[in-house]
């Protein structure tokens, strides 16, 4: 079983390995709620962007709300009152994302932490997951199929099942990405 340290409060930074981005994240647990707040400056699809995001999670690492705000005044809010059921910022149901328990924000390695911390893993175990994927800088939502395989405690193979992208991601004792080859490197 993959065991991670109990969370209190952490601040981390990642740099994009293409030299075009940096992120500052604060992660904290307050009672039964976990909050991840990040600021990202980067480039995607050849366009520079700045973003602020906040993810509200329960104590089991299940996402309850996601808020993303870009510096060009666009924003996105999605809420999950029941696991795998989503509402937009105006309370309208997003039925096309039924069954998506986790989110994947394309601009950050943090969202890889969600399934890694939420699920019980054994070395060699693999899980296929449907993600609520947020594209940057377009802020468009789509369903994405991904596979995580636990290679050993703290090391997972990630596969984008539609894109064919594969990488081995290394997580620290807190379940946060320390090395995501070709994409992100942890600074602190």
Beta strands, then each sheet from edge to edge (+ up, - down):
strand 1: 9-16
strand 2: 22-30
strand 3: 33-44
strand 4: 47-58
strand 5: 63-70
strand 6: 75-82
strand 7: 85-88
strand 8: 102-105
strand 9: 126-134
strand 10: 141-152
strand 11: 155-160
strand 12: 166-171
strand 13: 177-180
strand 14: 184-186
sheet 1: 7+ 6- 5+ 4- 3+ 2- 1+ 14- 13+ 12- 11+ 10- 9+ 8+
end
